[in-house]
Amino acid sequence: MLFDALPRDPANPIPGVVHLPGFLALGEQEALVAQARELARSVQGTPVAMRRPVLKAGQMQAWMLSLGWYWATQPYRMLTEVDGYPVPPVPENYQALAERILAAAREIDPRVGPTPAVETALVNFYPPGAGMGMHVDAEEESANAVVSLSIGEETVFRIEGPQGNRDLLLMSGDALVFGGPARRARHGVLGAKPGTGPEGTGLKEGRINITMRQMRR
Ligand SMILES: O=C(O)CCC(=O)C(=O)O
């Protein structure tokens, strides 16, 4: 964004979707990046390492680390271990973060629903320019909201609503919730914009997105 000092207000673009710009302070973003890096390093070289999943349509552009449950593709399924290697657990601080975010989101749109018990999380790393195609988060049985955090380079998040697609600019520190009527909405990201990440997150380039989800009903 050209003038990133301009205030950005919370938004409720479609029922059940709440965008909370700048929710995370820079120090919190840096701590989350350091923690995610540590988790990724702890499983490097194992079958539960960060990887670019291969789908029917081809290999994803984003690198993905599964926590709590492992999102396996071809066919899609959720696993608690891969070839005898346990999936790293969801860090304890994620639940408190989800609660803070949902409390703020419910003030704007109560339709986001209850706070998810964070049983699984995905840490996605998008190299500059990388995006993610439109899809539905359908592997979790729970209908509780997905909580999403953005750190690093900006991207455009696209989500299908009752009146067509809505595009939201996600910047470093933004939180996004999609729950209630939007929990199974199709969504994707258009591509991390090179050079737009702020100093001080611990990321030299690219974008990290952390999504927190409840698995079981
Ligand atoms: O990177 C994002 O903001 C969205 C990620 C996403 O859609 C997903 O992990 O299902």
The ligand as an SDF file (V2000), in Angstrom:
LIG
                    3D

 10  9  0  0  0  0  0  0  0  0999 V2000
   -2.9840  -17.2300    3.0950 O   0  0  0  0  0  0  0  0  0  0  0  0
   -4.1350  -16.9400    3.3760 C   0  0  0  0  0  0  0  0  0  0  0  0
   -4.4620  -15.8110    3.7490 O   0  0  0  0  0  0  0  0  0  0  0  0
   -5.2350  -17.9730    3.2180 C   0  0  0  0  0  0  0  0  0  0  0  0
   -4.7820  -19.3910    3.4250 C   0  0  0  0  0  0  0  0  0  0  0  0
   -5.8400  -20.3850    3.1380 C   0  0  0  0  0  0  0  0  0  0  0  0
   -6.7640  -20.1100    2.4130 O   0  0  0  0  0  0  0  0  0  0  0  0
   -5.7910  -21.7160    3.7160 C   0  0  0  0  0  0  0  0  0  0  0  0
   -4.8000  -22.0710    4.3930 O   0  0  0  0  0  0  0  0  0  0  0  0
   -6.7740  -22.4650    3.5210 O   0  0  0  0  0  0  0  0  0  0  0  0
  1  2  2  0
  2  3  1  0
  2  4  1  0
  4  5  1  0
  5  6  1  0
  6  7  2  0
  6  8  1  0
  8  9  2  0
  8 10  1  0
M  END
$$$$
